[in-house]
Amino acid sequence: MLPARAALALVVIAAFTGCTGSAQTAASPAPGTSSPPAPGAASPSAAPAASPAAGEPDAAAIFASFRTDPNFVKVNTAPIKSGPHIGDVDIYVDKANADKFKTVGASAPDGMTVVKASLQDGQRAYIMKKIKGYDPANNDWYYANTKADGKVEMTGKPQMCISCHAGFKATDYLAAPASENAKALLK
């Protein structure tokens, strides 16, 4: 067993390096406060934003623009219940594929981008994008989850997303077109 001081030192080091033991990042200091960087470390504001992996879209950029970008359209007329996505959501789809989203059958077109914007939990967003050749075992869907502040929590091929969406193979892993509740609310 570690002495109390050693355990505290490990917690402090983990906090400064962002290590939380999970895929999520460590909590930020309370507003109006700051934690000094570890000796010799760059300040948090100077750290560059993480770049998306090769072949993956920039989830943070999608989050920052989908509500105002004319290339995205809201496809529901009223909030849609989406239990796994923190309650009610609005759904935005890239304009080129919005009509196809509502009638998708076994295969969504390459490039389709879908964003579920939570109306609870501070407007966090859930993103799916179909990328040819990206993940053939799971119909080539890329997934991302952003916090309300736009920070990306998960990206790529998170098993949590894949295992839930696998239940919607008849509508190419898209849950809303398969949901009777959602079908009634799609424009």
N, C-alpha and C positions, 0 to 999 in steps of 0.2 A: 504494500500500500504506500502511496506517495505521501510525504509530509504535506501539511496544509499549505505551506508557502510554495512548494513545488507545484502542487495542483493549481493554485491560484496563478502562478506564472504561466502554466500551460494554457489556462483559460484566457489570460490576457494575450498571449501569443496567438492563439487561435482566433480571437476577436480581431486582432490587427491584420491577420493574413486572410480573413474571410472564411476560415475553416469552421464549419458548423457541424460537420459529420453528415451532411445531406447535400442535395443538389442546390439547395437554396442558399442565398447569401446571408451574411450576418446582418443583424438589425443595425440601422443607422442610429447615431446619437439623437437625442431629443432635439426638436427645433430650438434654435438659439444657443445650442451647446456644441462643442466639438471635442473630439479626442485627438490628442497630438499623435502624429505618426511615430512609429517605432524609430529609434535612432538609425539614421542612414537611409530610411525609407522615403519614397516620394510622398508628397501630401496626397490625400484622397482626391482632391479636386484636380490634381495634375495627372492622375492616372487616365490613360486613354480608355474609351469605351471598348468593350470586347467586340471584335469583328465577327460576323457570321462565318461559319465554316464554309469551305468551298462548295459551291452549288446550292447553298441555302439562302433563302431571302433574309433581309434584314428585318427581324421582327420588331425591333425598337422603332424603325422608320415607319413600318406599317402602322404600329400603334399610334405614333405621333400624327398620322395624317388621315386615317381611314374615315373619320367623321366629317372632314372638310374637303377631302380630295374628290374632285368631280368624277374621278375614275372608279369610285366606290358608290354603291347605292344601297340604301336600307331597303330590305325586301319584305319586311313584315309591317302590318298595319297597326298592330298592338303588341305589347310585350308578350314574349313566348316563354312559358315555363320550361326551365332547363335545370333540373335538380343538380346534376353533377357540376354545372357551371355557376353555382352560387345563385340559384333562384331565377328570376326573370331576366331575359336577355333581349336585345335588339340584334338582328342579323344583318350584316353588311356583306355584299358580294361585289367583286370587281364588275364593272359595268358591262364588259364584253360577255360575261357569263351569267348575269343576273337571271335572265329568263330561263336559261338551261338549269340553273340551280333548283328552280321550282318544279321542274319536270324530270329531274335526273333519274335515269334508270340504272343500269348496271355499270355505266362508266361515265364519270364526269370528265370534261375536256381538260387536257393538259393546260396548266396555267391558271385554272380556277383558284381564286383566293376567297376564303370565307372567314369572316371575323364575327365572333359572338361577343358582344359587349355587355358585360354584366351591369344590370341596373341597381344592384346591391353591391356591397363590398367595394365601394369606391371606384367603380368603372373599370375593373380589371378586364382584360381582353383575352380571348382564346382564338388562336389563328390556325387555319389549315390551308395548305397550298399544295396543289397537285403538280408534281415535278416529274416529268417522264424519266424513268430510270433511277429515281431517287431511292425507292424502297419497294422493289417489285413484290416482296413477300406480303406487303401491306398496301397494295394498290397505289404505290408511289406517293403517299401523302406525307407531307412535312407538317409537324405540329409545333406550336409555340404557345406559351402562356406568359402574359405580362401582368405585372402589378399595376395598381391605379396610377403610379407615378411613371409608368412606362418601362421600368426595369424588367428585363426578361428573366423569368424564373426557370422555365424549362424550354428547350428547343430541340428540334431534330426528330428523334424517334422514341419519345418517352413511352415506356411500356404501359404506364397508366392510361395514356390517351389511346394507344393502339388497342389495348384489351377492351376498352369500352366501345370504341367505334367499330370493332370487328363484328359486333352484333348487328350492324347495319350494312352488311355486304350487298343486299339487294338494291340499296341506293348508294353504292360506291362509298361506303363508310360515312356517309352524311346522315346524321340523325334527324334533322328537321324535316326533310322531304318524306321521311318514313312515319313521322308523328302526326296522328290525326289532329291533335291540338294545334300543331304548327301549320299544317296544310291549310287550315281554315283562316289563318292569319297572314299567309303569304300573299303579297300584292299580285 
